[in-house]
Amino acid sequence: MAEIHLQSLAHSYLEEPKKPEDYAIREMNHVWTQGGAYALLGPSGCGKSTLLNIISGLLQPSEGKVKFDGKEVNTLQPDQRNIAQVFQFPVIYDSMTVYENLAFPLRNLKYSKDKIDKKVNEVAEVLELGELLHRRANRLTADEKQKVSMGRGLVRDDVSAILFDEPLTVIDPHLKWKLRRKLKQIHEKFNITMVYVTHDQLEASTFADKIALMYQGQIVQFGEPRELFENPEHTFVGYFIGSPGMNIIEVSLEGDMAVFDGVKVPLNANMVHKVSSQKSNNIKIGIRPEFVDVKNSSDANTFPCDVLDVENLGTYKIITLQFGQQKIKARIEEDQEVPSGVAHISLPDEWLKVYVDEYLVKEETA
């Protein structure tokens, strides 16, 4: 197992990149500690697979270093890095049995027959492949093949990390939850550094202890799933995490108010000082639908909003509201009455976020 350190790492597919937009991976410094379960999350084209291929050695970075346990590995070939990589589509030998597929890496390493038997049976038990060991791979289902592909990485004692590149893409939806749970069990049993690439926030949050969220070639936030939900450090994190995502509204600052469309939202004095000191006109406020407080009657702290639409999703409802000229979402419990025509909302100060140049303005902590 290894600690993976990305030091001043950047990559461009152009020979002479000149501006940030020319880079698939913009300069980053990042560490995945030994034995952690991590997700690399983001939309298509954000640089996830490029970064994974740099770590595994399939791609050489334009700039910076990749280090395993403090040792630079830029010049090492993939087989010298002791990395196991599981791709979207299972990479196994159809003409071999499940046992032979799992044993193949160990035979190449000249393990004894007894040790091969022990390791193959141990991994087969964990992956629930015991009854299939003597079945040819071409007779397996897609999820069984993917489990064999995972197992080929797990049988090796010398593996530094396992990298998963959207491994559940070809799996039927009703089987995905079983494999996600199985991956979590595998991590707990073997304590191997695992990095799981996905565009699915549910996959990321159910597998990983920490999530690195990528946007335009950068890791814009790294933290536990709850951190990304409750304190998104970039407007894209707010937009991408959650269903529906964070309500984000462009505002201007007037005194101690965030103003848009004639609506004035009060900010505390500390936040006003911090925003003013950054001298930018790119100011936004954000609040998640879960934290918008919806009421039937007004008070001194509420804003009137027209109710445009209600989606009943069984255990909760999503209301679309007209707030000034903006459309925002609010989430309420299934048994809460939906206001008729006009709703009165409040924006609790502890959940109202302020962003300057897309990044969160943080409150000072004692």
Helices and strands as residue ranges (DSSP letters): E 4-11, G 20-22, E 25-32, E 37-41, H 48-56, E 63-68, E 71-72, G 78-80, E 83-86, H 98-108, H 113-126, G 130-132, G 137-139, H 142-154, E 161-165, H 173-190, E 193-198, H 201-207, E 210-215, E 218-223, H 225-230, H 235-240, E 247-254, E 257-260, E 263-266, H 269-277, E 283-287, G 289-291, E 293-295, E 303-312, E 316-323, E 326-333, E 342-346, G 349-351, E 353-356, E 359-360
